């Protein structure tokens, strides 16, 4: 019996040894740590290829002072990098840590923002912190406007009203705007007032919380309207002006003018400003500061009425009139003609016709200077020692002078030291005349 048991045991051992050497070796199952590493590597790889498309965060949070709460954040897609950074707009009201935990510091409002690690996306939550009594809402106690009255011109520039809600940390500071007269003025949701027609409108701001109100009276007045704009000079040619001439700019205003603004004639403020009724005249003395450009002198008319409303700036005349500044020539004045006949208005053969005139500077040359079609027989200069000169030209009447029954003609044209010729003068200043008989 013992021998049979030993033989059987030996056989079992031999078979077991044979099987253990011929069967394949089975691998041990992976541990949790190994699986986690692979999973993390897979997610890390995916996050590099999946961009953040959205960050989902609650819009509002209410806390009491000293309380805290953690904001839950979701990032889409789930395979994208799930890391975010946190920031509070007002750490004096609420703070936030790296895990999104928000702590209420004092009553007020702060905005907590979660931003994707790559900075591509962000989301914000409005955090309202109430006082220690646990009041979640800070009620509005009043509202004021930055202006109680406003003056605007019909069809002119807009005005802007600003509402100040009290307290400054009220939970709901939203307001609505209304106008009592939409034909006179309108107001939009931002407090911008648009004037339409003359009249009065009351603009009212009302708080959504508590229905607190404040009002502004808007006076819309007619804007000064400028018309009949004309420009001229006191030169013999009113479309020209030279050193020493005066340019006059006239216009009509539909309302009385109280102030000038941006009012210029050829770049300078007017020397004088007068009016008769609603017709206004501004003058400008031309001097060496006025450039000779060959272009018409410029001007800008801008005036203000009693309500403080300015007109539009006018830069063109109504009738097309212009004044061009030209080089200065000798100005001719006091032109008179007479004869040595017993009747100085008549002349016969043998009589002498005398033509006298005054200039404001010395004459250097005569040009196109005639008395009854002939050059003068004599030409004398008299220095008046006051900056002016008197010239005397004489003509002896002879058989070459035709007897027409009309006054004798003349043309005065002279050149000054600068080489500038005067305009030709063919009329006397005092209407004097001489007729050859």
Secondary structure, DSSP 8 states (H G I E B T S, - for coil): -HHHHHHHHHHHHHHHHHHHHHS--------HHHHHHHHHHHHHHHHHHS---EEEE-SEEEEETT-EEE--EEEESTTS---EEEEES-TTTEEE-TT-EEEE-SSEEEEEEEEETTSS-EEEEEEEEE-TT--------EEEES-SEEEEETTS--EE--EEEESTT-S---EEEEES-TTTEEE-TT-EEEE-SSEEEEEEEEETTTT-EEEEEEEEE----EEEEEEEESSSSTTEE-TT-EEEEEEEESS---EESS-EETTB--SEEEEETTEEEEEEE--TTS---SSB--EEB-EE-TTS-B---B-S-SS----EE------EEEEEEEESSSSTTEE-TT-EEEEEEEESS---EE-S-EETTB--SEEEEEE-SSS-EEEEEEEE--TTS---SSB--EEB-EE-TTS-B---B-S-SS----EE-
